[in-house]
Amino acid sequence: MTEHRPHSVTTAMGNRHDYLPAAGRDAFLPAYDLLTRLLGAPRLHERLVDQAELRDDHRILEIGCGTGNLTLRAKRARPAAEVIGTDPDPRALARAARKAQGQQGIRFEHAYAQELPYGDGEFDRVLSSLMLHHLDADIKQALAAEAFRVLRPGGRLHVVDIGGPMTPADGLAARLTLRGEHIGGNLGDGIPRLLRDAGFDCAVVDSQPHRRLGRVTYYRAVRPD
C-alpha cells in the first residue's frame, strides 16, 4: 500500500509517522476517548448514524476510525450489518479491536484513506467523522475518489466535520478555529465542491454552531446509479 507523505499538521506536531495519529501523538492515545467525549463526539456520531439510514443487509465502511467509536456505534445500530473501520494508526486500531472483542461482523483494518484495499462497489455506506479537516487538499481529493470507487451505485458517503458556513459570529471556538491554516478547505462550500468533483451528488444535511469545535456540518453524498 502506498503511504502518503507527512502533511504539515503531522510535521508541526513532531510526529515521526506518515500519518496523523488518532490523538495527535502516540503518547496521548490513552486519553483519546476521554477527549472525544469532551468534544461531544458521541452526539455527532449518533446523528451521523441516524442520517445514514443503515440497514441490516448493508456493508459499511468508516474511513479514519481512530479507536473505533463511530464504527462501534454503527454496529450497535445494525447488529446484522457488516461494519469495517479503517485507519493508518496501528495503536488506535488495536484499541478499537479490543472494544469489539467477541462481536461478529465487525473488524478493524490498517489502511490509508487515499488507497483503500477494497474492490469497486463493495460498500453501501461510507462514514467519516472529524477527519477531513486534518488532511491536505491532494489527500482529500484522493479520499473522495476512493470513497466514490468503493461505494456501489446508489451508495452514500456521510460526513460530519468542522467547517461549512463558519464565521466569527459562531463564538470563541470558531474564531480560534478560523485562524488555523488547515481549516480553509472545509469552509463554505469546500466539502460539497470536493465531493461533487469526485462524482457525487452532495447535499448539506445540517450545520450547527458548536461550543468546542466552532461549527460542525453534516453532508450526504450519493454515488449516482
C-alpha atoms as an extended CHARMM CRD file, in Angstrom:
* protein
*
       225  EXT
         1         1  MET       CA              0.0000000000        0.0000000000        0.0000000000  PROA      1               0.0000000000
         2         2  THR       CA              1.2830000000        3.4390000000       -0.8760000000  PROA      2               0.0000000000
         3         3  GLU       CA              1.9190000000        5.6400000000        2.1320000000  PROA      3               0.0000000000
         4         4  HSD       CA              1.2240000000        9.3510000000        1.8700000000  PROA      4               0.0000000000
         5         5  ARG       CA              3.8180000000       11.9280000000        2.7370000000  PROA      5               0.0000000000
         6         6  PRO       CA              3.5360000000       13.5920000000        6.1390000000  PROA      6               0.0000000000
         7         7  HSD       CA              1.2090000000       16.5700000000        5.8560000000  PROA      7               0.0000000000
         8         8  SER       CA              2.0410000000       19.7890000000        7.6430000000  PROA      8               0.0000000000
         9         9  VAL       CA             -0.1650000000       19.1340000000       10.6710000000  PROA      9               0.0000000000
        10        10  THR       CA              1.7850000000       15.9360000000       11.2890000000  PROA      10              0.0000000000
        11        11  THR       CA              5.1110000000       17.6750000000       10.8330000000  PROA      11              0.0000000000
        12        12  ALA       CA              4.1460000000       20.5900000000       13.0390000000  PROA      12              0.0000000000
        13        13  MET       CA              3.2180000000       18.2590000000       15.8860000000  PROA      13              0.0000000000
        14        14  GLY       CA              6.5590000000       16.4570000000       15.7290000000  PROA      14              0.0000000000
        15        15  ASN       CA              5.2720000000       13.0600000000       14.6480000000  PROA      15              0.0000000000
        16        16  ARG       CA              7.6330000000       10.5300000000       13.1210000000  PROA      16              0.0000000000
        17        17  HSD       CA              4.8070000000        8.8180000000       11.1940000000  PROA      17              0.0000000000
        18        18  ASP       CA              3.4970000000        9.4390000000        7.6870000000  PROA      18              0.0000000000
        19        19  TYR       CA              0.0130000000        9.8810000000        9.1720000000  PROA      19              0.0000000000
        20        20  LEU       CA             -1.5320000000       11.9090000000       11.9720000000  PROA      20              0.0000000000
        21        21  PRO       CA             -2.0150000000        9.5740000000       14.9690000000  PROA      21              0.0000000000
        22        22  ALA       CA             -5.5620000000        9.3910000000       16.3310000000  PROA      22              0.0000000000
        23        23  ALA       CA             -4.6970000000       11.5160000000       19.3830000000  PROA      23              0.0000000000
        24        24  GLY       CA             -2.1740000000       13.7570000000       17.6080000000  PROA      24              0.0000000000
        25        25  ARG       CA              0.7650000000       11.9830000000       19.2860000000  PROA      25              0.0000000000
        26        26  ASP       CA              1.1590000000        8.3680000000       20.3190000000  PROA      26              0.0000000000
        27        27  ALA       CA              1.6520000000        9.3770000000       23.9510000000  PROA      27              0.0000000000
        28        28  PHE       CA             -1.7870000000       10.9780000000       24.0510000000  PROA      28              0.0000000000
        29        29  LEU       CA             -3.6680000000        7.9020000000       22.8130000000  PROA      29              0.0000000000
        30        30  PRO       CA             -4.7860000000        6.6870000000       26.2810000000  PROA      30              0.0000000000
        31        31  ALA       CA             -6.6960000000        9.9690000000       26.6860000000  PROA      31              0.0000000000
        32        32  TYR       CA             -8.1990000000        9.9340000000       23.1890000000  PROA      32              0.0000000000
        33        33  ASP       CA            -11.6340000000        8.5740000000       24.0890000000  PROA      33              0.0000000000
        34        34  LEU       CA            -11.9960000000       10.9740000000       27.0050000000  PROA      34              0.0000000000
        35        35  LEU       CA            -11.0320000000       13.8890000000       24.7730000000  PROA      35              0.0000000000
        36        36  THR       CA            -13.5270000000       12.9400000000       22.0860000000  PROA      36              0.0000000000
        37        37  ARG       CA            -16.2940000000       12.6420000000       24.6880000000  PROA      37              0.0000000000
        38        38  LEU       CA            -15.4450000000       16.1130000000       25.9990000000  PROA      38              0.0000000000
        39        39  LEU       CA            -15.6430000000       17.4290000000       22.4370000000  PROA      39              0.0000000000
        40        40  GLY       CA            -19.1190000000       15.9250000000       22.0510000000  PROA      40              0.0000000000
        41        41  ALA       CA            -18.2260000000       13.2440000000       19.5110000000  PROA      41              0.0000000000
        42        42  PRO       CA            -20.7770000000       10.6660000000       20.7800000000  PROA      42              0.0000000000
        43        43  ARG       CA            -23.6430000000       13.0050000000       19.9100000000  PROA      43              0.0000000000
        44        44  LEU       CA            -22.1290000000       13.7840000000       16.4960000000  PROA      44              0.0000000000
        45        45  HSD       CA            -21.7540000000       10.0530000000       15.8120000000  PROA      45              0.0000000000
        46        46  GLU       CA            -25.3170000000        9.3530000000       16.8570000000  PROA      46              0.0000000000
        47        47  ARG       CA            -26.6730000000       11.9450000000       14.4500000000  PROA      47              0.0000000000
        48        48  LEU       CA            -24.4390000000       10.7760000000       11.6020000000  PROA      48              0.0000000000
        49        49  VAL       CA            -25.5640000000        7.1630000000       12.0290000000  PROA      49              0.0000000000
        50        50  ASP       CA            -29.2050000000        8.2600000000       12.0670000000  PROA      50              0.0000000000
        51        51  GLN       CA            -28.6890000000       10.2220000000        8.8410000000  PROA      51              0.0000000000
        52        52  ALA       CA            -27.0200000000        7.2420000000        7.1710000000  PROA      52              0.0000000000
        53        53  GLU       CA            -30.2080000000        5.1510000000        7.4270000000  PROA      53              0.0000000000
        54        54  LEU       CA            -28.2670000000        1.9330000000        7.8620000000  PROA      54              0.0000000000
        55        55  ARG       CA            -29.8420000000       -1.4470000000        7.1470000000  PROA      55              0.0000000000
        56        56  ASP       CA            -29.0400000000       -4.9390000000        8.3370000000  PROA      56              0.0000000000
        57        57  ASP       CA            -28.0010000000       -6.0110000000        4.8410000000  PROA      57              0.0000000000
        58        58  HSD       CA            -25.5450000000       -3.1320000000        4.4020000000  PROA      58              0.0000000000
        59        59  ARG       CA            -21.7670000000       -3.3090000000        4.1970000000  PROA      59              0.0000000000
        60        60  ILE       CA            -20.4880000000       -0.2210000000        5.9950000000  PROA      60              0.0000000000
        61        61  LEU       CA            -17.0140000000        1.3350000000        5.9590000000  PROA      61              0.0000000000
        62        62  GLU       CA            -15.6180000000        4.0380000000        8.2010000000  PROA      62              0.0000000000
        63        63  ILE       CA            -12.5480000000        5.8910000000        6.9390000000  PROA      63              0.0000000000
        64        64  GLY       CA            -10.2480000000        7.1760000000        9.6710000000  PROA      64              0.0000000000
        65        65  CYS       CA            -11.8960000000        5.2690000000       12.5050000000  PROA      65              0.0000000000
        66        66  GLY       CA             -9.3470000000        6.0250000000       15.2380000000  PROA      66              0.0000000000
        67        67  THR       CA            -10.2450000000        3.9220000000       18.2700000000  PROA      67              0.0000000000
        68        68  GLY       CA            -13.4520000000        2.7640000000       16.6330000000  PROA      68              0.0000000000
        69        69  ASN       CA            -16.1970000000        4.6990000000       18.3700000000  PROA      69              0.0000000000
        70        70  LEU       CA            -18.2390000000        5.5410000000       15.2680000000  PROA      70              0.0000000000
        71        71  THR       CA            -17.7010000000        2.0850000000       13.7780000000  PROA      71              0.0000000000
        72        72  LEU       CA            -18.9670000000        0.5020000000       17.0050000000  PROA      72              0.0000000000
        73        73  ARG       CA            -21.9770000000        2.8210000000       17.1120000000  PROA      73              0.0000000000
        74        74  ALA       CA            -22.8890000000        1.8390000000       13.5530000000  PROA      74              0.0000000000
        75        75  LYS       CA            -22.6390000000       -1.8150000000       14.5490000000  PROA      75              0.0000000000
        76        76  ARG       CA            -24.8790000000       -1.2760000000       17.5700000000  PROA      76              0.0000000000
        77        77  ALA       CA            -27.4160000000        0.4330000000       15.3420000000  PROA      77              0.0000000000
        78        78  ARG       CA            -27.4870000000       -2.5000000000       12.8910000000  PROA      78              0.0000000000
        79        79  PRO       CA            -26.1080000000       -5.6510000000       14.5610000000  PROA      79              0.0000000000
        80        80  ALA       CA            -26.5790000000       -7.8030000000       11.4410000000  PROA      80              0.0000000000
        81        81  ALA       CA            -24.6470000000       -5.4250000000        9.1690000000  PROA      81              0.0000000000
        82        82  GLU       CA            -21.0060000000       -5.9570000000        8.2450000000  PROA      82              0.0000000000
        83        83  VAL       CA            -19.0120000000       -2.9910000000        9.5140000000  PROA      83              0.0000000000
        84        84  ILE       CA            -15.3370000000       -2.2260000000        8.8580000000  PROA      84              0.0000000000
        85        85  GLY       CA            -13.2550000000        0.5580000000       10.3880000000  PROA      85              0.0000000000
        86        86  THR       CA            -10.0040000000        1.6210000000        8.7190000000  PROA      86              0.0000000000
        87        87  ASP       CA             -7.1600000000        3.7920000000        9.9650000000  PROA      87              0.0000000000
        88        88  PRO       CA             -3.4030000000        4.1120000000        9.3580000000  PROA      88              0.0000000000
        89        89  ASP       CA             -2.6840000000        4.1940000000       13.1230000000  PROA      89              0.0000000000
        90        90  PRO       CA             -1.9820000000        0.6270000000       14.3340000000  PROA      90              0.0000000000
        91        91  ARG       CA             -2.1180000000        1.5930000000       18.0010000000  PROA      91              0.0000000000
        92        92  ALA       CA             -5.5770000000        3.0840000000       17.6320000000  PROA      92              0.0000000000
        93        93  LEU       CA             -6.7280000000        0.0410000000       15.6670000000  PROA      93              0.0000000000
        94        94  ALA       CA             -5.5350000000       -2.2480000000       18.4620000000  PROA      94              0.0000000000
        95        95  ARG       CA             -7.6660000000       -0.3320000000       20.9550000000  PROA      95              0.0000000000
        96        96  ALA       CA            -10.6530000000       -0.4580000000       18.6160000000  PROA      96              0.0000000000
        97        97  ALA       CA            -10.2870000000       -4.2120000000       18.1790000000  PROA      97              0.0000000000
        98        98  ARG       CA            -10.2390000000       -4.7300000000       21.9500000000  PROA      98              0.0000000000
        99        99  LYS       CA            -13.5050000000       -2.8040000000       22.2760000000  PROA      99              0.0000000000
       100       100  ALA       CA            -15.1300000000       -5.0130000000       19.6270000000  PROA      100             0.0000000000
       101       101  GLN       CA            -13.7930000000       -8.2890000000       21.0160000000  PROA      101             0.0000000000
       102       102  GLY       CA            -16.3360000000      -11.0970000000       20.7970000000  PROA      102             0.0000000000
       103       103  GLN       CA            -18.6010000000       -9.3130000000       18.3100000000  PROA      103             0.0000000000
       104       104  GLN       CA            -19.2580000000      -10.8400000000       14.9090000000  PROA      104             0.0000000000
       105       105  GLY       CA            -19.4190000000       -8.8750000000       11.6610000000  PROA      105             0.0000000000
       106       106  ILE       CA            -17.1220000000       -6.0510000000       12.7210000000  PROA      106             0.0000000000
       107       107  ARG       CA            -13.4150000000       -5.6480000000       12.0800000000  PROA      107             0.0000000000
       108       108  PHE       CA            -10.7000000000       -3.0220000000       12.0080000000  PROA      108             0.0000000000
       109       109  GLU       CA             -8.1210000000       -2.8810000000        9.2210000000  PROA      109             0.0000000000
       110       110  HSD       CA             -4.9900000000       -0.8920000000        8.5430000000  PROA      110             0.0000000000
       111       111  ALA       CA             -5.4890000000        1.3670000000        5.5240000000  PROA      111             0.0000000000
       112       112  TYR       CA             -4.7730000000        4.8330000000        4.2180000000  PROA      112             0.0000000000
       113       113  ALA       CA             -7.7880000000        6.8330000000        3.0970000000  PROA      113             0.0000000000
       114       114  GLN       CA             -6.3010000000        7.6200000000       -0.3140000000  PROA      114             0.0000000000
       115       115  GLU       CA             -5.7080000000        3.9640000000       -1.2500000000  PROA      115             0.0000000000
       116       116  LEU       CA             -8.3760000000        1.7140000000        0.2310000000  PROA      116             0.0000000000
       117       117  PRO       CA             -7.7430000000       -2.0450000000       -0.0670000000  PROA      117             0.0000000000
       118       118  TYR       CA            -11.2240000000       -2.8720000000       -1.3510000000  PROA      118             0.0000000000
       119       119  GLY       CA            -12.7740000000       -3.5480000000       -4.7090000000  PROA      119             0.0000000000
       120       120  ASP       CA            -15.0840000000       -1.2940000000       -6.6700000000  PROA      120             0.0000000000
       121       121  GLY       CA            -18.6520000000       -1.0480000000       -5.4010000000  PROA      121             0.0000000000
       122       122  GLU       CA            -18.1670000000       -3.1750000000       -2.2690000000  PROA      122             0.0000000000
       123       123  PHE       CA            -19.9840000000       -0.9180000000        0.2160000000  PROA      123             0.0000000000
       124       124  ASP       CA            -23.4420000000        0.5390000000        0.7480000000  PROA      124             0.0000000000
       125       125  ARG       CA            -22.3210000000        3.2720000000        3.1390000000  PROA      125             0.0000000000
       126       126  VAL       CA            -19.0570000000        5.0560000000        3.8730000000  PROA      126             0.0000000000
       127       127  LEU       CA            -18.7510000000        7.1850000000        7.0350000000  PROA      127             0.0000000000
       128       128  SER       CA            -16.2750000000        9.8960000000        8.0180000000  PROA      128             0.0000000000
       129       129  SER       CA            -16.2030000000       11.9040000000       11.2440000000  PROA      129             0.0000000000
       130       130  LEU       CA            -13.9770000000       14.8860000000       12.1280000000  PROA      130             0.0000000000
       131       131  MET       CA            -11.1900000000       13.7270000000        9.8500000000  PROA      131             0.0000000000
       132       132  LEU       CA            -11.1970000000       15.7350000000        6.6090000000  PROA      132             0.0000000000
       133       133  HSD       CA            -10.0130000000       18.9580000000        8.2360000000  PROA      133             0.0000000000
       134       134  HSD       CA             -6.7070000000       17.2600000000        9.1260000000  PROA      134             0.0000000000
       135       135  LEU       CA             -5.8170000000       16.4640000000        5.5020000000  PROA      135             0.0000000000
       136       136  ASP       CA             -4.0230000000       18.3400000000        2.7610000000  PROA      136             0.0000000000
       137       137  ALA       CA             -6.0390000000       19.1440000000       -0.3600000000  PROA      137             0.0000000000
       138       138  ASP       CA             -4.4900000000       16.4070000000       -2.5050000000  PROA      138             0.0000000000
       139       139  ILE       CA             -5.1950000000       13.7370000000        0.1190000000  PROA      139             0.0000000000
       140       140  LYS       CA             -8.7860000000       14.9730000000        0.4630000000  PROA      140             0.0000000000
       141       141  GLN       CA             -9.2410000000       14.6260000000       -3.2860000000  PROA      141             0.0000000000
       142       142  ALA       CA             -7.8470000000       11.0930000000       -3.2480000000  PROA      142             0.0000000000
       143       143  LEU       CA            -10.0710000000       10.1590000000       -0.2960000000  PROA      143             0.0000000000
       144       144  ALA       CA            -13.1700000000       11.4310000000       -2.1030000000  PROA      144             0.0000000000
       145       145  ALA       CA            -12.2370000000        9.4580000000       -5.2200000000  PROA      145             0.0000000000
       146       146  GLU       CA            -11.6640000000        6.2900000000       -3.1950000000  PROA      146             0.0000000000
       147       147  ALA       CA            -14.9550000000        6.6660000000       -1.3230000000  PROA      147             0.0000000000
       148       148  PHE       CA            -16.7340000000        7.0320000000       -4.6680000000  PROA      148             0.0000000000
       149       149  ARG       CA            -14.9590000000        3.9850000000       -6.0570000000  PROA      149             0.0000000000
       150       150  VAL       CA            -15.7240000000        1.5880000000       -3.2060000000  PROA      150             0.0000000000
       151       151  LEU       CA            -19.4010000000        2.5710000000       -2.9850000000  PROA      151             0.0000000000
       152       152  ARG       CA            -21.9500000000        0.7360000000       -5.0750000000  PROA      152             0.0000000000
       153       153  PRO       CA            -24.1460000000        2.8690000000       -7.3840000000  PROA      153             0.0000000000
       154       154  GLY       CA            -26.7590000000        4.4470000000       -5.1440000000  PROA      154             0.0000000000
       155       155  GLY       CA            -24.4920000000        4.0540000000       -2.1060000000  PROA      155             0.0000000000
       156       156  ARG       CA            -23.8700000000        7.0090000000        0.1790000000  PROA      156             0.0000000000
       157       157  LEU       CA            -20.9980000000        8.7530000000        1.9060000000  PROA      157             0.0000000000
       158       158  HSD       CA            -21.9370000000       10.5070000000        5.1540000000  PROA      158             0.0000000000
       159       159  VAL       CA            -19.5610000000       13.0790000000        6.6200000000  PROA      159             0.0000000000
       160       160  VAL       CA            -19.5540000000       15.2580000000        9.7200000000  PROA      160             0.0000000000
       161       161  ASP       CA            -16.7160000000       17.7170000000       10.0810000000  PROA      161             0.0000000000
       162       162  ILE       CA            -15.6300000000       21.1010000000       11.3060000000  PROA      162             0.0000000000
       163       163  GLY       CA            -16.3510000000       23.8710000000        8.8280000000  PROA      163             0.0000000000
       164       164  GLY       CA            -19.1810000000       24.7170000000        6.4940000000  PROA      164             0.0000000000
       165       165  PRO       CA            -20.6320000000       28.2380000000        6.8930000000  PROA      165             0.0000000000
       166       166  MET       CA            -18.4670000000       29.0240000000        9.9340000000  PROA      166             0.0000000000
       167       167  THR       CA            -17.9960000000       32.6970000000       10.8300000000  PROA      167             0.0000000000
       168       168  PRO       CA            -16.5890000000       34.5560000000       13.8480000000  PROA      168             0.0000000000
       169       169  ALA       CA            -20.1930000000       35.0270000000       14.9540000000  PROA      169             0.0000000000
       170       170  ASP       CA            -20.2870000000       31.3000000000       15.8160000000  PROA      170             0.0000000000
       171       171  GLY       CA            -18.3200000000       32.0010000000       19.0160000000  PROA      171             0.0000000000
       172       172  LEU       CA            -14.8580000000       31.8740000000       20.5280000000  PROA      172             0.0000000000
       173       173  ALA       CA            -14.0960000000       28.3290000000       19.3090000000  PROA      173             0.0000000000
       174       174  ALA       CA            -14.9880000000       29.3680000000       15.7670000000  PROA      174             0.0000000000
       175       175  ARG       CA            -12.7770000000       32.4520000000       15.9520000000  PROA      175             0.0000000000
       176       176  LEU       CA             -9.8530000000       30.3270000000       17.1450000000  PROA      176             0.0000000000
       177       177  THR       CA            -10.5180000000       27.6460000000       14.5170000000  PROA      177             0.0000000000
       178       178  LEU       CA            -10.6850000000       30.1880000000       11.7040000000  PROA      178             0.0000000000
       179       179  ARG       CA             -7.1140000000       31.2320000000       12.4920000000  PROA      179             0.0000000000
       180       180  GLY       CA             -5.8460000000       27.7240000000       11.6650000000  PROA      180             0.0000000000
       181       181  GLU       CA             -4.1980000000       27.2180000000        8.3010000000  PROA      181             0.0000000000
       182       182  HSD       CA             -5.8080000000       23.8280000000        7.6480000000  PROA      182             0.0000000000
       183       183  ILE       CA             -9.4890000000       24.6730000000        8.0430000000  PROA      183             0.0000000000
       184       184  GLY       CA             -9.7930000000       26.6750000000        4.8250000000  PROA      184             0.0000000000
       185       185  GLY       CA            -10.6690000000       23.7290000000        2.5910000000  PROA      185             0.0000000000
       186       186  ASN       CA            -13.5810000000       22.8370000000        4.8660000000  PROA      186             0.0000000000
       187       187  LEU       CA            -15.1740000000       26.2840000000        4.9300000000  PROA      187             0.0000000000
       188       188  GLY       CA            -18.1460000000       27.4290000000        2.8990000000  PROA      188             0.0000000000
       189       189  ASP       CA            -18.9110000000       25.0090000000        0.0860000000  PROA      189             0.0000000000
       190       190  GLY       CA            -15.4290000000       23.4500000000        0.1650000000  PROA      190             0.0000000000
       191       191  ILE       CA            -16.5480000000       19.9450000000        1.0650000000  PROA      191             0.0000000000
       192       192  PRO       CA            -19.5470000000       19.8490000000       -1.3030000000  PROA      192             0.0000000000
       193       193  ARG       CA            -17.2790000000       21.0100000000       -4.1560000000  PROA      193             0.0000000000
       194       194  LEU       CA            -14.7260000000       18.3650000000       -3.2450000000  PROA      194             0.0000000000
       195       195  LEU       CA            -17.3320000000       15.6040000000       -3.2920000000  PROA      195             0.0000000000
       196       196  ARG       CA            -19.0680000000       16.8060000000       -6.4600000000  PROA      196             0.0000000000
       197       197  ASP       CA            -15.7260000000       16.9190000000       -8.2470000000  PROA      197             0.0000000000
       198       198  ALA       CA            -15.3160000000       13.2410000000       -7.3180000000  PROA      198             0.0000000000
       199       199  GLY       CA            -18.6720000000       12.4390000000       -8.9690000000  PROA      199             0.0000000000
       200       200  PHE       CA            -21.0610000000       12.5420000000       -6.0060000000  PROA      200             0.0000000000
       201       201  ASP       CA            -24.4220000000       14.2370000000       -5.7380000000  PROA      201             0.0000000000
       202       202  CYS       CA            -23.8170000000       16.1260000000       -2.4940000000  PROA      202             0.0000000000
       203       203  ALA       CA            -26.1070000000       17.9500000000       -0.0740000000  PROA      203             0.0000000000
       204       204  VAL       CA            -25.6780000000       19.6350000000        3.2880000000  PROA      204             0.0000000000
       205       205  VAL       CA            -27.8990000000       17.8170000000        5.7700000000  PROA      205             0.0000000000
       206       206  ASP       CA            -27.3770000000       20.1210000000        8.7530000000  PROA      206             0.0000000000
       207       207  SER       CA            -24.9740000000       22.7250000000       10.1270000000  PROA      207             0.0000000000
       208       208  GLN       CA            -24.7510000000       23.9300000000       13.7260000000  PROA      208             0.0000000000
       209       209  PRO       CA            -22.5290000000       26.1760000000       15.8180000000  PROA      209             0.0000000000
       210       210  HSD       CA            -20.5550000000       24.0640000000       18.2770000000  PROA      210             0.0000000000
       211       211  ARG       CA            -19.2420000000       25.3920000000       21.5690000000  PROA      211             0.0000000000
       212       212  ARG       CA            -15.9730000000       23.4670000000       21.4140000000  PROA      212             0.0000000000
       213       213  LEU       CA            -15.4050000000       22.9970000000       17.6670000000  PROA      213             0.0000000000
       214       214  GLY       CA            -16.7540000000       26.2530000000       16.2510000000  PROA      214             0.0000000000
       215       215  ARG       CA            -19.2260000000       24.7680000000       13.7820000000  PROA      215             0.0000000000
       216       216  VAL       CA            -19.9630000000       21.2450000000       12.6050000000  PROA      216             0.0000000000
       217       217  THR       CA            -21.6560000000       20.4260000000        9.3190000000  PROA      217             0.0000000000
       218       218  TYR       CA            -23.1780000000       17.1500000000        8.1180000000  PROA      218             0.0000000000
       219       219  TYR       CA            -23.0360000000       16.1070000000        4.4600000000  PROA      219             0.0000000000
       220       220  ARG       CA            -24.7190000000       13.3750000000        2.4250000000  PROA      220             0.0000000000
       221       221  ALA       CA            -23.0460000000       12.3810000000       -0.8570000000  PROA      221             0.0000000000
       222       222  VAL       CA            -24.7030000000        9.8490000000       -3.1490000000  PROA      222             0.0000000000
       223       223  ARG       CA            -22.9400000000        7.8900000000       -5.8710000000  PROA      223             0.0000000000
       224       224  PRO       CA            -25.3550000000        8.1700000000       -8.8120000000  PROA      224             0.0000000000
       225       225  ASP       CA            -26.8920000000        4.9760000000      -10.2450000000  PROA      225             0.0000000000
